[in-house]
Amino acid sequence: MESVITAVVTGVLTLVGVLVSNSRSQAVIEVKLDNLASKVEKHNSMVERTYGLERRMAVLESEVEAMRKDG
């Protein structure tokens, strides 16, 4: 009977340890995921600004080329 009680207590303590460990790991993963999402958002913003700058540059280049032809 003692061995059964010992096994049950050991099993419960192991289960509690695993649950605590998993919750901590989950918290770390969530923090890392939030940081990654923030970095991706900044990157996407930079890409959008770069595309905008490229479009504006193309317009300016065509205007300069038109001015050269006229003048």
N, C-alpha and C positions, 0 to 999 in steps of 0.2 A: 504493500500500500504506500509506503514511503517513496518508492521509486516512481509511482504514478503521480504523486503530489509534486515531487521534484521535477518531473518531466513537464507537468502542466505549468508550474511556476516558471520554469526555464523558457517554455514556449511563449508564455504571456510576456515575459521580460524581453525576449527576442523580438516579438511582434511590436512592442512599444518602441524598442530601439530602432527598428526598421522604419516605423511610421514617422518618428522624429527625424531621422536621417533623410527620409524622402521629402518631408516638408521643408527642411532646410535647403535641400538641393533644388527643389521647385522654386523657392524664393530667389536663390542665386540665378537660376535660369531666367526667371521673369525680369530681374534687374538687367541681366545681360541682353535680353531680348528688347527691352525698352531702350537701352543705349544704342543697340544696333538699329532699331527703327528710327531713332533720332538722327543717326549718321546717314541713313539712307534718305531721309527727308531732306537733309542739308545737301546731299549729293544731287538729288533730283532737282532741287531748286537751282543749284549751280548749273546743271545741264540746261535747264530751261532758260536761264539768263544767257548762257553761251550761245544757244540757238538764236535768241533774240538779237544778240550782238552781231552774230554772223549775218542775219537778215538785214540789219541796219547797215552793216559794212557793205553788203552787196548793193544796196540802194545808193549809198554814198559813192561807191566806185563807179556806178553807172552814171550818176550825176556829174562826177568829175570827168568822166570820158565824154559825156555830152558837152560839157563846157570847153573841153579841149577841141572838139570838132567845130564848135561855134566860134571859138575865139582864136 
